[in-house]
Amino acid sequence: MIENYKGWDIKLNWSENKFFKIQTNNMDTCSKGKKWVGVDLKGHIIYGSSLKEIRHIIDYPKLHNK
């Protein structure tokens, strides 16, 4: 874990082997957008390309709803 931000555990996702196996085919395109991962206590997961982006998603979730 890199930090806990407003109840979300944020860490660098590239260190996980599972992520590497999933992204081997599209490493250049997919991994940049999912470099960081945030998980809250309820198990919700968010991905971002930077720590700043993860914090922004947590602070302004309505701007990032899909």
C-alpha positions as a Markdown table, in Angstrom:
| # | Residue | x | y | z |
|---|---|---|---|---|
| 1 | Met | 0.0 | 0.0 | 0.0 |
| 2 | Ile | 1.3 | 3.4 | -0.9 |
| 3 | Glu | -1.2 | 5.4 | 1.1 |
| 4 | Asn | -4.7 | 5.5 | 2.7 |
| 5 | Tyr | -6.7 | 8.4 | 1.2 |
| 6 | Lys | -10.2 | 9.0 | 2.7 |
| 7 | Gly | -10.7 | 5.3 | 3.5 |
| 8 | Trp | -9.2 | 4.0 | 0.2 |
| 9 | Asp | -6.1 | 1.9 | 0.1 |
| 10 | Ile | -4.1 | 3.1 | -2.9 |
| 11 | Lys | -1.2 | 1.1 | -4.3 |
| 12 | Leu | 0.9 | 0.7 | -7.4 |
| 13 | Asn | -0.6 | -2.1 | -9.4 |
| 14 | Trp | 2.3 | -3.0 | -11.7 |
| 15 | Ser | 4.1 | -5.0 | -9.0 |
| 16 | Glu | 1.4 | -7.7 | -9.1 |
| 17 | Asn | 2.1 | -10.7 | -11.3 |
| 18 | Lys | -1.6 | -11.2 | -12.1 |
| 19 | Phe | -1.8 | -7.8 | -13.7 |
| 20 | Phe | 1.2 | -8.6 | -15.9 |
| 21 | Lys | -0.3 | -11.8 | -17.1 |
| 22 | Ile | -3.6 | -10.1 | -18.0 |
| 23 | Gln | -1.9 | -7.2 | -19.7 |
| 24 | Thr | 0.8 | -9.0 | -21.7 |
| 25 | Asn | -1.1 | -8.7 | -25.0 |
| 26 | Asn | -1.9 | -5.0 | -24.7 |
| 27 | Met | 0.8 | -3.8 | -22.2 |
| 28 | Asp | 1.3 | -0.4 | -23.9 |
| 29 | Thr | -2.3 | 0.5 | -24.2 |
| 30 | Cys | -4.0 | -0.9 | -21.1 |
| 31 | Ser | -1.3 | -0.7 | -18.4 |
| 32 | Lys | -0.9 | 3.1 | -18.5 |
| 33 | Gly | -4.6 | 3.6 | -17.6 |
| 34 | Lys | -4.5 | 1.0 | -14.8 |
| 35 | Lys | -1.1 | 1.7 | -13.2 |
| 36 | Trp | -2.6 | 2.6 | -9.8 |
| 37 | Val | -5.5 | 0.8 | -8.0 |
| 38 | Gly | -7.6 | 2.0 | -5.1 |
| 39 | Val | -9.7 | -0.3 | -3.0 |
| 40 | Asp | -12.2 | 0.8 | -0.3 |
| 41 | Leu | -13.4 | -1.2 | 2.7 |
| 42 | Lys | -16.5 | -2.4 | 0.8 |
| 43 | Gly | -14.3 | -3.9 | -1.9 |
| 44 | His | -15.0 | -1.3 | -4.6 |
| 45 | Ile | -12.0 | -1.0 | -7.0 |
| 46 | Ile | -10.9 | 2.0 | -9.1 |
| 47 | Tyr | -8.0 | 2.3 | -11.5 |
| 48 | Gly | -6.0 | 5.3 | -12.6 |
| 49 | Ser | -2.9 | 6.2 | -14.4 |
| 50 | Ser | -1.5 | 8.3 | -11.5 |
| 51 | Leu | -1.9 | 8.8 | -7.8 |
| 52 | Lys | -3.3 | 12.2 | -8.6 |
| 53 | Glu | -6.0 | 10.7 | -10.8 |
| 54 | Ile | -7.0 | 8.2 | -8.2 |
| 55 | Arg | -7.4 | 11.0 | -5.6 |
| 56 | His | -9.5 | 13.0 | -8.1 |
| 57 | Ile | -11.8 | 10.0 | -8.8 |
| 58 | Ile | -12.3 | 9.6 | -5.0 |
| 59 | Asp | -12.9 | 13.3 | -4.5 |
| 60 | Tyr | -15.2 | 13.8 | -7.5 |
| 61 | Pro | -16.9 | 10.4 | -8.3 |
| 62 | Lys | -19.7 | 11.9 | -10.4 |
| 63 | Leu | -17.2 | 13.2 | -12.9 |
| 64 | His | -15.9 | 9.7 | -13.5 |
| 65 | Asn | -19.1 | 7.6 | -13.6 |
| 66 | Lys | -19.3 | 5.4 | -16.7 |
